[in-house]
Amino acid sequence: MMGRLNHDQGQLFYSFSLEEVVPDDHLVRKIAAVLDLSWVRAELAPHYPNSGRPSIDPELIIRMLIIGYVFAIRSERALCRDVQVNLAYRWFCGLSIEDRIPDHSAFSRARNERYVYICPMGKLLKTTGRILSEHMLRYIASTRDCGACPLKSKCCPNTPARMIPRDVNEDARDTARALSRTEAFEQSRRDRKRVEMLFAHLKRIFRLNRLRLRGPRGAQDEFTLAAIAQNLCKLVNLVARPPPLAAVCVVA
């Protein structure tokens, strides 16, 4: 007799566990076994204000980015969509079946907010990430902080708050200038030939033949995350490999 699903009466309560539906041999389980992100919140805590609306958990952002690079999901929109429907991805990110997925715009906001200036009184100057004329970002302090500051007459006497313009490429220039005068830079030039195979793997397997993010910082972000994904996959294989058998000596 041909069977048929019975939809006459829907079930009122369900018992569901993501832990039970993710296969034991899934790659996300192997990566989770070797990945430690317990340091993230303590490391980033000084860059967050003590008041205001809570941000998206930075560990969640990092885990989603790892998913994107390991499984070659090149679009942040596609990444959010895939984490929404993929139970294994949800499990790796620590999301329950009911938890909402961050909007794709959260990734660009996180990139824009990671660089801050700190004034002599310890207050933060932030940027919206909007690039102004001549490729400049504008870092601005809080008007409330500057208004009550005893250094305002010296710091910003003619403006409501302190403002610092910075070229979007200045970080890359500072880094390049510092590195070009070191022995490590010379050594890196000699070692470049060894990494061609790794770049080929990134382009072919992780589809990193084209960068999505703009500027040197965007390229650095993409390559860093892709390298993390590449190393995690290597580490999984090393951990899963059985130890070599000890040689057996037979005495006649």
Sequence and secondary structure as in RCSB ss.txt:
>XXXX:A:sequence
MMGRLNHDQGQLFYSFSLEEVVPDDHLVRKIAAVLDLSWVRAELAPHYPNSGRPSIDPELIIRMLIIGYVFAIRS
ERALCRDVQVNLAYRWFCGLSIEDRIPDHSAFSRARNERYVYICPMGKLLKTTGRILSEHMLRYIASTRDCGACP
LKSKCCPNTPARMIPRDVNEDARDTARALSRTEAFEQSRRDRKRVEMLFAHLKRIFRLNRLRLRGPRGAQDEFTL
AAIAQNLCKLVNLVARPPPLAAVCVVA
>XXXX:A:secstr
       SS  S     HHHHS TT HHHHHHHH   TTHHHHHGGGS SSSS    HHHHHHHHHHHHHTT   
HHHHHHHHHH HHHHHHHT  SS     THHHHHHHHHS  EE TTS EEB     BGGGEEEEE  HHHHHT T
THHHH TTSSS EEEEETTHHHHHHHHHHTTSHHHHHHHHHGGGGHHHHHHHHHTS TTS  S HHHHHHHHHHH
HHHHHHHHHHHHHHHS           
